[in-house]
């Protein structure tokens, strides 16, 4: 097992998820459903596992056919586009 890769991936995803809207949604579910800690924890953990599994398979498949540079660039552009859409929607619905 490549422990350096495992720890780098864990650290990067952990830091990226801190304060993320996924974490805030989980916090909201936990606050609204006192006593259902394990249900909220299991649901959020399973969702993160499922999305990570999908991303890993798609990333692995894309890397077979495209250079890693293009995959990374596309992911960055997609991230910016989604962020712009969220900002635009927020600004247009707030007025």
C-alpha positions in Angstrom: 0.0 0.0 0.0 1.2 3.5 -0.8 0.9 5.2 2.6 2.2 8.5 1.3 -0.5 8.7 -1.3 -3.1 7.5 1.3 -2.1 10.2 3.7 -1.9 12.9 1.1 -5.3 12.1 -0.2 -6.8 12.0 3.3 -5.2 15.3 4.2 -6.3 17.1 1.1 -9.9 15.8 1.2 -10.2 16.4 4.9 -9.0 20.0 4.6 -11.2 20.6 1.5 -14.3 19.4 3.3 -13.8 21.5 6.4 -16.6 24.1 6.4 -17.9 22.7 3.1 -21.6 22.9 2.5 -21.8 19.1 2.9 -20.4 19.4 6.4 -22.8 22.3 7.2 -25.7 20.2 5.9 -24.6 17.3 8.1 -24.4 19.7 11.1 -27.9 20.9 10.3 -29.3 17.4 10.2 -27.6 16.5 13.5 -28.9 19.7 15.2 -32.5 19.2 13.9 -32.6 15.5 14.8 -31.3 15.2 18.4 -30.8 11.6 19.4 -30.4 10.5 15.8 -26.6 11.0 15.8 -25.8 7.5 14.3 -28.4 7.9 11.5 -27.0 11.2 10.5 -23.4 10.0 10.8 -24.1 6.9 8.8 -26.0 8.7 6.1 -23.4 11.4 5.6 -20.5 8.9 5.7 -22.2 6.6 3.1 -22.9 9.6 0.9 -19.3 10.7 1.0 -18.1 7.1 0.3 -20.4 6.8 -2.6 -19.4 10.1 -4.2 -15.7 9.3 -3.6 -16.2 5.9 -5.2 -17.8 7.4 -8.3 -15.1 10.1 -8.6 -12.3 7.5 -8.2 -13.8 5.2 -11.0 -14.4 8.2 -13.3 -11.0 9.6 -12.7 -9.3 6.3 -13.2 -11.2 5.7 -16.5 -10.5 9.2 -17.8 -6.8 8.8 -17.0 -6.6 5.8 -19.3 -7.8 7.8 -22.3 -6.7 11.4 -21.5 -3.5 12.9 -20.2 -3.7 13.7 -16.4 -3.1 17.4 -17.2 -6.3 17.6 -19.2 -8.3 15.8 -16.5 -7.0 18.2 -13.8 -7.6 21.2 -16.0 -11.1 20.1 -16.8 -11.9 19.5 -13.1 -10.6 23.0 -12.2 -12.7 24.6 -15.0 -15.8 22.7 -13.9 -15.2 23.7 -10.3 -15.0 27.4 -11.4 -18.1 27.1 -13.6 -20.2 25.5 -10.8 -19.0 28.2 -8.4 -20.0 30.9 -10.8 -23.4 29.4 -11.3 -24.0 29.3 -7.5 -22.9 32.9 -7.1 -25.2 34.0 -10.0 -28.2 32.1 -8.6 -27.6 33.5 -5.2 -27.3 37.1 -6.4 -30.4 36.8 -8.7 -32.6 35.2 -6.0 -31.5 37.6 -3.3 -33.0 40.6 -5.0 
